[in-house]
Amino acid sequence: MEDSHLGDADITSRFSVQRLAWEDDNGWHYLGFDVSESRTFKDARKVCRWVKKCVKCSGLSPIRPCRNCGNTQFTGISITGSSSPGISCSRCRLAAARWECKGFRCSNPYDSTLGELYHPICFIATAVLENPLASELTLLRRFRRELERSQTGLLFTRGYDRVSPWLASIVSRSPVARHTARLLVVRPALLLARWLTPGAGNTATDTKRS
């Protein structure tokens, strides 16, 4: 199945590269993700949460389910003979280190081109920090993925998704509201994320957004 590019410059600006593997004092950790997850943006368009970005044409393409078994869950993996980690199907273990852009037919490594699409105003932390490049947002997105591994955490994040656009729109209008939300919501969330998220101390600031 051929990939279709996802969009315009406005959508592309909401792309955040995610690391497939990182190392800390406890050893190596690998990213896990589910490509069936999606987000509904403010303009009511629904796009894939997990996408890949071509290094040559900057086009975004959705990460498809496994072509071998149809599974939607993947994890980062070290691949023998490859200088960078790739992705592996969590069911049949089919793995790949690179993918081909259908636009320019160029080969791309998964490690530096896979990421998430997000809508800045839908997250309270983005409204508070006023900077979509903030490293704190990378940590909070990783913390969210950790929460979604449990049923309780998944229910919590779904509830958050229902109220966060409304709250973020209020916070973004007022310096006082931003300061209050920073003290009561964002700062405690960051402390909890650093405590509970593997490799949080080594979370890199994403400098490759476009």
PyMOL commands that set and color helices and strands:
alter all, ss='L'
color gray80, all
select helices_A, chain A and resi 9-12+120-122+124-129+135-147+151-171+175-196+200-202
alter helices_A, ss='H'
color red, helices_A
select strands_A, chain A and resi 15-17+21-24+27-30+32-34+38-40+46-48+50-53+60-62+73-77+86-89+95-96+98-100+107-109+114-117
alter strands_A, ss='S'
color yellow, strands_A
deselect
rebuild
show_as cartoon
